[in-house]
């Protein structure tokens, strides 16, 4: 900074104001300082800035899997809001492992991020209480925190699933299967609850063989779908619990001998181009990320907020697969 000040013919305070975007510098002086910065290749020392201001201008994001199409728009929205606040985003994937989630979250805290956005893999987040008391603002997304009070922004998983299954029932289906992810996951439990509620509302039974929860690995999902579609009491429709399950079920149904209706939770790329197009209950992951990050920066700005639950609505997009009538 001394070299920049010398070359521009200004004081150190003036250079500091230009570098940090503070007022009180004339346009001509700012131009000279910027020219000196470019000529000398000056870069601000963020480590020194942290020591001085106590803030790092970074936020951390712990999500399940960045390769999952659902999390791409969410990650981008978090990054854009953070950027608008002059902050850098650092993220990592938990791979749905509670121990890895904890390790990542605490590693980000050790690097002194100002705030955390967490998509929980575990159900006990008391390990974050000391960090939150120390000033690390934390917001949870997609699933609530476990055993602590904290902000959470999520979708209406129960209502969305209930509406999706009710749509199949309205089309004449009575034997409807549900294939979902691991039952310990909050969103899975809520979507299963919505499925059962829709069936109960219609006075329909749910056979044990019509519900399958577990890994979203294609082999497991394909086997579950095949079992539901065969036997003495096969389903005439399937409600898929997330986009990965839906994609596998689409492949299974393509090889099946009779038409079977399908509604999936989560939209996915090319769903509208298949024949028939795939009917989905769509979330808005970008809005989830944006609302959560806005809440985080309100806290970072010093707002005195009581932890709250923000629930965003879903919407049913009918494209054809969910409108197929029962084959029998």
C-alpha positions in Angstrom: 0.0 0.0 0.0 2.9 2.3 0.7 4.2 1.7 -2.9 0.7 2.4 -4.3 0.4 5.6 -2.2 3.9 6.8 -3.3 3.2 6.2 -7.0 -0.2 7.8 -6.9 1.0 10.7 -4.8 -1.6 10.2 -2.1 -1.7 9.1 1.6 -2.2 5.5 2.9 -5.7 6.3 4.1 -6.7 7.4 0.6 -5.4 4.0 -0.8 -7.4 2.2 1.9 -10.6 4.1 1.0 -10.2 3.2 -2.7 -9.4 -0.5 -2.0 -12.3 -0.9 0.4 -14.8 1.1 -1.7 -15.2 3.8 1.0 -16.4 7.4 0.2 -14.4 10.6 0.4 -12.2 10.2 -2.6 -12.5 12.4 -5.7 -12.9 10.6 -9.1 -9.5 11.9 -10.3 -7.7 10.7 -7.2 -9.4 7.3 -7.4 -8.3 7.0 -11.0 -4.7 7.7 -10.1 -4.8 5.1 -7.3 -6.4 2.5 -9.6 -3.7 3.1 -12.2 -1.0 2.6 -9.5 -2.7 -0.6 -8.3 -2.7 -2.0 -11.9 0.8 -0.9 -12.6 2.2 -2.5 -9.4 0.0 -5.6 -9.3 -1.3 -4.7 -5.8 -3.6 -7.2 -4.1 -5.4 -6.6 -0.8 -4.1 -8.7 2.1 -7.3 -10.3 3.3 -5.6 -12.0 6.2 -4.6 -8.6 7.6 -8.1 -7.3 6.9 -9.6 -10.2 8.9 -7.4 -9.3 11.9 -8.4 -5.7 11.7 -12.2 -6.1 11.1 -12.9 -9.5 12.5 -14.9 -10.5 9.4 -13.7 -12.7 6.5 -16.4 -11.8 3.9 -16.9 -15.6 3.3 -19.8 -17.9 3.8 -19.8 -21.7 3.8 -22.3 -24.0 2.2 -22.6 -27.7 3.1 -24.8 -29.6 0.7 -25.5 -33.2 -0.1 -24.0 -33.6 -3.5 -23.1 -30.8 -6.0 -23.5 -33.3 -8.8 -27.2 -33.7 -8.0 -29.2 -31.5 -10.5 -31.4 -30.2 -7.6 -28.4 -28.6 -5.9 -26.9 -26.8 -8.9 -29.4 -24.0 -9.0 -29.5 -23.8 -5.2 -25.7 -23.4 -5.1 -25.7 -20.8 -7.8 -28.4 -18.7 -6.0 -26.4 -18.8 -2.7 -23.3 -17.7 -4.6 -25.1 -14.8 -6.4 -26.6 -13.4 -3.1 -23.2 -13.8 -1.4 -21.5 -12.0 -4.3 -24.0 -9.2 -4.1 -23.0 -8.7 -0.5 -19.3 -8.7 -1.4 -18.7 -12.2 0.1 -17.1 -15.3 -1.3 -18.8 -18.7 -1.1 -16.9 -21.9 -0.1 -18.8 -25.2 -0.4 -18.5 -28.9 0.1 -20.5 -32.0 -0.3 -21.5 -34.2 2.7 -22.4 -37.3 0.5 -25.4 -37.7 2.9 -22.9 -38.7 5.6 -23.6 -37.1 9.1 -20.0 -37.4 10.1 -18.7 -35.8 6.9 -21.3 -33.0 7.3 -20.0 -32.3 10.8 -16.4 -32.4 9.6 -17.1 -30.0 6.8 -19.1 -27.5 8.9 -16.5 -27.4 11.6 -13.7 -27.1 9.1 -15.4 -24.0 7.6 -15.9 -22.6 11.0 -12.2 -23.1 11.7 -11.5 -21.0 8.6 -13.6 -18.3 10.2 -16.4 -18.1 7.7 -18.9 -15.4 8.8 -21.9 -17.7 8.2 -23.0 -21.2 7.3 -25.8 -22.6 5.1 -26.3 -26.3 5.8 -28.4 -28.9 4.0 -28.4 -31.5 6.9 -27.3 -35.0 6.5 -27.6 -35.8 10.2 -30.2 -35.3 12.8 -28.2 -33.8 15.7 -26.7 -30.4 15.2 -25.8 -29.5 18.7 -22.1 -29.5 17.6 -22.8 -26.2 16.0 -24.1 -24.5 19.2 -20.7 -23.2 20.3 -20.0 -21.8 16.8 -23.4 -20.1 16.7 -22.8 -18.6 20.1 -19.4 -17.4 18.9 -21.2 -15.4 16.1 -21.3 -17.8 13.1 -24.8 -17.1 11.7 -26.3 -20.4 10.5 -29.3 -21.2 8.3 -30.5 -24.7 7.3 -32.0 -25.4 3.9 -34.2 -28.2 2.5 -34.3 -30.0 5.9 -34.6 -28.7 9.5 -31.8 -28.8 12.0 -31.8 -31.5 14.6 -32.0 -30.8 18.3 -31.2 -27.1 18.0 -33.3 -24.0 17.3 -32.2 -22.4 14.0 -33.6 -20.8 10.8 -34.7 -23.3 8.2 -36.0 -22.7 4.6 -37.7 -25.7 3.0 -40.3 -26.8 0.5 -43.8 -28.0 1.3 -42.8 -31.7 0.9 -45.9 -33.0 2.5 -48.3 -30.9 0.6 -46.5 -31.4 -2.7 -46.6 -35.2 -2.4 -50.2 -35.1 -1.3 -51.2 -33.1 -4.3 -49.2 -35.3 -6.7 -50.8 -38.5 -5.4 -54.2 -36.9 -5.4 -53.7 -36.0 -9.1 -53.1 -39.7 -9.8 -56.2 -40.7 -7.8 -58.3 -38.1 -9.7 -57.2 -39.9 -12.9 -58.8 -43.1 -11.7 -55.8 -44.9 -10.1 -56.3 -46.9 -6.9 -53.1 -48.9 -6.7 -50.3 -46.4 -6.5 -46.8 -47.2 -5.5 -44.3 -45.0 -3.7 -40.5 -45.3 -4.2 -38.3 -43.1 -2.1 -34.9 -42.5 -0.6 -33.6 -43.4 2.9 -36.5 -43.1 5.4 -34.3 -41.2 8.0 -34.2 -38.2 5.6 -36.7 -35.5 6.6 -37.9 -34.8 3.0 -38.5 -38.5 2.4 -40.5 -38.9 5.6 -42.6 -35.9 4.7 -43.3 -37.0 1.1 -44.2 -40.5 2.3 -46.6 -38.9 4.8 -48.1 -36.9 2.0 -48.6 -40.0 -0.1 -50.3 -41.8 2.7 -52.5 -38.8 3.5 -53.7 -38.6 -0.1 -54.5 -42.3 -0.1 -56.4 -42.0 3.2 -58.3 -39.0 2.0 -59.6 -41.1 -0.9 -60.4 -44.1 1.3 -57.8 -46.2 -0.4 -55.7 -48.9 1.3 -51.9 -49.0 1.0 -50.4 -52.5 0.6 -47.0 -53.0 2.1 -45.6 -54.0 -1.3 -46.6 -50.6 -2.7 -44.0 -48.7 -0.6 -40.2 -49.1 -1.1 -37.6 -46.9 0.7 -33.8 -47.2 0.5 -30.9 -46.2 -1.6 -31.5 -44.3 -4.8 -29.0 -46.5 -6.6 -30.5 -47.5 -10.0 -30.3 -51.2 -9.4 -32.3 -50.9 -6.1 -34.9 -48.6 -7.5 -35.3 -50.7 -10.7 -35.8 -53.8 -8.6 -38.4 -52.0 -6.4 -40.3 -50.8 -9.5 -40.2 -54.2 -11.2 -41.7 -55.8 -8.0 -44.5 -53.3 -7.8 -45.4 -53.8 -11.5 -45.7 -57.5 -11.3 -47.5 -60.1 -9.2 -51.2 -60.6 -8.5 -51.9 -56.9 -7.4 -49.6 -54.7 -9.5 -49.7 -50.9 -9.2 -51.1 -48.9 -12.1 -49.2 -45.7 -11.1 -46.0 -44.8 -9.3 -45.1 -41.7 -7.3 -41.3 -41.3 -7.3 -39.8 -39.6 -4.3 -37.1 -37.5 -6.0 -35.5 -36.8 -9.4 -33.0 -39.7 -9.2 -35.7 -42.2 -8.5 -37.9 -40.8 -11.3 -35.2 -41.2 -13.9 -34.7 -44.8 -13.1 -38.5 -45.5 -13.0 -38.8 -43.8 -16.4 -36.3 -46.4 -17.8 -38.1 -49.3 -16.1 -41.5 -48.1 -17.5 -40.0 -47.8 -21.0 -39.4 -51.5 -21.1 -42.7 -52.4 -19.4 -45.4 -54.0 -21.4 -48.3 -51.8 -20.3 -48.7 -48.1 -19.7 -48.2 -47.0 -16.1 -48.8 -43.5 -14.8 -45.9 -41.7 -13.2 -45.5 -38.5 -11.1 -42.1 -37.6 -9.7 -41.1 -35.2 -6.9 -38.5 -32.7 -8.3 -38.3 -31.6 -11.9 -35.3 -32.7 -14.0 -33.7 -31.8 -17.3 -35.4 -33.1 -20.4 -38.5 -34.2 -18.5 -40.6 -32.3 -20.9 -39.0 -33.8 -24.0 -39.7 -37.5 -23.1 -42.8 -39.2 -24.6 -44.9 -38.9 -22.6 -43.5 -35.9 -20.8 -43.0 -36.6 -17.1 -45.5 -35.0 -14.7 -43.7 -33.6 -11.7 -44.2 -31.9 -8.4 -41.6 -29.1 -8.9 -39.7 -27.3 -6.2 -37.8 -24.1 -6.7 -34.2 -24.8 -5.5 -33.0 -21.4 -6.6 -35.6 -19.7 -4.5 -34.7 -21.9 -1.5 -31.1 -20.9 -1.8 -31.9 -17.2 -2.3 -34.3 -17.0 0.6 -31.9 -18.8 2.9 -28.9 -16.6 2.0 -31.0 -13.4 2.3 -31.9 -14.6 5.8 -28.2 -15.3 6.6 -27.1 -11.8 5.6 -29.9 -10.2 7.6 -28.4 -12.0 10.6 -24.9 -10.9 9.6 -26.1 -7.3 9.4 -27.1 -7.5 13.0 -30.9 -8.1 12.7 -32.4 -9.4 15.9 -34.3 -12.4 14.5 -36.1 -15.2 16.2 -35.3 -18.6 14.5 -38.1 -19.4 12.1 -39.3 -22.0 9.6 -39.9 -20.7 6.1 -41.9 -23.1 3.9 -42.1 -22.5 0.1 -44.9 -24.0 -2.0 -44.5 -26.5 -4.8 -46.4 -26.8 -8.1 -47.7 -29.7 -10.1 -46.6 -29.6 -13.8 -48.7 -32.0 -15.8 -46.9 -33.2 -18.9 -48.6 -36.5 -19.8 -47.1 -39.3 -17.7 -49.3 -38.5 -14.7 -52.4 -38.3 -16.8 -52.3 -41.9 -18.2 -55.4 -43.8 -17.2 -55.2 -47.1 -15.4 -54.6 -50.0 -17.8 -57.1 -52.2 -15.9 
